[in-house]
C-alpha cells in the first residue's frame, strides 16, 4: 500500500514539474536577450551560462 502511495505521489510531482518546466521554457524563450546569464542546474552542480543569440 505504501509503495503505491509513493508511486502516486511521485507521478503527481513529475506531472507538476513537467508543466512548470514547460512554462519556464516558454517564458525563457521570450525573454532571453544576447548576453543574458542563464543558471542551469545539473544535479548538485550549478552552471552559469551566457546566452548566445537565440534562434527563433
C-alpha positions in Angstrom: 0.0 0.0 0.0 2.8 2.4 0.9 4.7 1.8 -2.3 1.5 2.6 -4.3 1.1 5.8 -2.3 4.7 6.9 -3.1 4.3 6.0 -6.7 1.2 8.2 -6.9 3.0 11.0 -5.1 5.9 10.7 -7.5 3.7 10.7 -10.5 1.9 13.9 -9.3 5.2 15.6 -8.6 6.6 14.7 -12.0 3.5 16.0 -13.8 3.6 19.3 -12.0 7.4 19.5 -12.6 6.9 18.9 -16.3 4.2 21.6 -16.5 6.4 24.0 -14.6 9.4 23.3 -16.9 7.3 23.8 -20.0 6.0 27.1 -18.6 9.5 28.4 -17.7 10.9 27.2 -21.1 8.3 29.2 -22.9 9.0 32.2 -20.7 12.7 32.0 -21.2 12.3 31.7 -25.0 10.6 35.1 -25.0 12.8 37.0 -22.5 16.3 35.9 -23.4 18.5 38.5 -25.0 22.1 38.0 -26.0 24.5 38.1 -23.1 21.9 37.2 -20.5 23.2 34.9 -17.9 21.3 31.6 -17.6 21.6 29.4 -14.5 21.4 25.7 -15.4 21.2 23.2 -12.6 22.6 19.8 -13.3 22.1 17.7 -10.2 24.2 19.3 -7.5 26.3 21.4 -9.9 25.1 24.8 -10.8 26.3 26.1 -14.2 26.0 29.7 -15.2 26.0 30.3 -18.9 25.8 33.4 -21.1 23.1 33.2 -23.7 24.2 33.2 -27.3 22.0 34.7 -29.9 18.6 33.0 -29.8 17.4 31.4 -33.0 13.6 31.8 -33.2 
